[in-house]
């Protein structure tokens, strides 16, 4: 478990769309930041194009951490549920959880450390 961090429930399609938009800026990294009722996802690095996308979410916490966009995208593409839960803490791995009535899938992605 990721203790004392941020927990957010978010629609999978909204998260996938934001990740795709971030990838389209040519960045390798995505910054995920918790705000009131949303996650703010932005590109991180030496990009000339600055991009930031707001994703509605049920959020508890206020952490911000940077992850490799390709690793987050590869986890999300295999999920079929409509909603996911993410848990993360500043400079700690992100845990992505999807549940059905009979199955619970968890995946962890390490943070980007420059």
C-alpha positions as CSV (number, residue, x, y, z in Angstrom):
1,X,0.0,0.0,0.0
2,X,1.0,3.6,-0.6
3,X,0.5,5.2,2.8
4,X,-0.3,8.9,3.3
5,X,-0.3,9.6,-0.4
6,X,-2.9,10.7,-3.0
7,X,-5.7,8.4,-4.1
8,X,-7.8,9.2,-7.1
9,X,-10.7,7.4,-8.8
10,X,-10.8,8.4,-12.5
11,X,-12.5,7.3,-15.7
12,X,-10.1,5.1,-17.7
13,X,-10.9,6.8,-21.1
14,X,-10.2,10.3,-19.6
15,X,-6.9,9.1,-18.3
16,X,-6.0,7.4,-21.6
17,X,-6.9,10.5,-23.6
18,X,-4.8,12.8,-21.4
19,X,-1.8,10.4,-21.7
20,X,-2.2,10.3,-25.5
21,X,-2.2,14.1,-25.7
22,X,0.9,14.3,-23.5
23,X,2.7,11.7,-25.7
24,X,1.8,13.7,-28.8
25,X,3.9,16.6,-27.5
26,X,7.0,14.5,-27.9
27,X,7.8,14.2,-24.2
28,X,9.1,11.1,-22.4
29,X,7.6,12.2,-19.0
30,X,4.2,13.1,-17.5
31,X,3.7,15.0,-14.3
32,X,0.6,14.0,-12.4
33,X,-0.6,16.5,-9.9
34,X,-3.6,16.2,-7.6
35,X,-5.9,19.2,-7.3
36,X,-9.4,19.6,-6.0
37,X,-11.7,17.3,-8.0
38,X,-9.1,16.7,-10.7
39,X,-5.7,15.4,-11.8
40,X,-3.6,17.8,-13.8
41,X,-1.4,16.0,-16.2
42,X,1.3,17.9,-18.0
43,X,4.4,17.2,-20.1
44,X,7.7,17.4,-18.3
45,X,11.1,18.0,-19.8
46,X,12.8,20.2,-22.4
47,X,9.8,20.4,-24.7
48,X,9.1,23.6,-26.6
49,X,5.4,22.8,-26.5
50,X,3.9,23.1,-23.0
51,X,0.8,21.0,-22.5
52,X,-1.5,20.5,-19.5
53,X,-4.7,18.5,-19.3
54,X,-7.3,18.3,-16.5
55,X,-8.9,15.0,-15.8
56,X,-12.0,14.9,-13.5
57,X,-11.4,12.6,-10.5
58,X,-12.5,11.9,-7.0
59,X,-9.2,12.9,-5.4
60,X,-7.9,12.6,-1.8
61,X,-4.5,14.1,-1.4
62,X,-2.3,16.7,-3.1
63,X,0.9,15.0,-4.3
64,X,2.7,15.6,-7.6
65,X,5.1,13.2,-9.2
66,X,6.7,12.6,-12.6
67,X,6.5,9.2,-14.5
68,X,7.6,7.9,-17.8
69,X,4.6,8.4,-20.1
70,X,5.3,5.2,-22.1
71,X,5.1,3.0,-18.9
72,X,1.8,4.6,-17.8
73,X,0.4,4.2,-21.3
74,X,1.4,0.5,-21.5
75,X,-0.4,-0.3,-18.3
76,X,-3.6,1.6,-19.2
77,X,-3.9,0.0,-22.7
78,X,-4.6,-3.4,-21.2
79,X,-7.3,-2.4,-18.8
80,X,-10.9,-2.9,-19.9
81,X,-12.8,-1.5,-16.8
82,X,-14.4,1.9,-17.0
83,X,-12.9,3.3,-13.9
84,X,-9.5,2.9,-12.3
85,X,-8.0,3.9,-9.0
86,X,-4.5,5.4,-8.8
87,X,-2.4,5.8,-5.6
88,X,0.8,7.7,-5.5
89,X,3.0,9.8,-3.3
90,X,5.6,12.4,-4.3
91,X,8.7,10.6,-5.7
92,X,7.2,7.2,-5.1
93,X,5.8,4.6,-7.4
94,X,2.2,4.9,-8.7
95,X,-0.2,2.0,-8.2
96,X,-2.9,1.6,-10.8
97,X,-5.8,-0.7,-9.8
98,X,-8.8,-1.9,-11.8
99,X,-11.5,-4.1,-10.3
100,X,-14.3,-6.3,-11.6
101,X,-16.7,-8.5,-9.6
102,X,-14.3,-11.4,-9.9
103,X,-10.8,-9.8,-10.5
104,X,-8.5,-7.2,-9.2
105,X,-5.6,-6.0,-11.3
106,X,-2.8,-3.9,-9.8
107,X,0.2,-2.5,-11.6
108,X,3.1,-0.3,-10.3
109,X,5.2,2.2,-12.2
110,X,8.3,3.7,-10.7
111,X,8.7,7.5,-10.7
112,X,11.0,9.3,-13.1
113,X,14.2,10.4,-11.3
114,X,16.3,12.9,-13.3
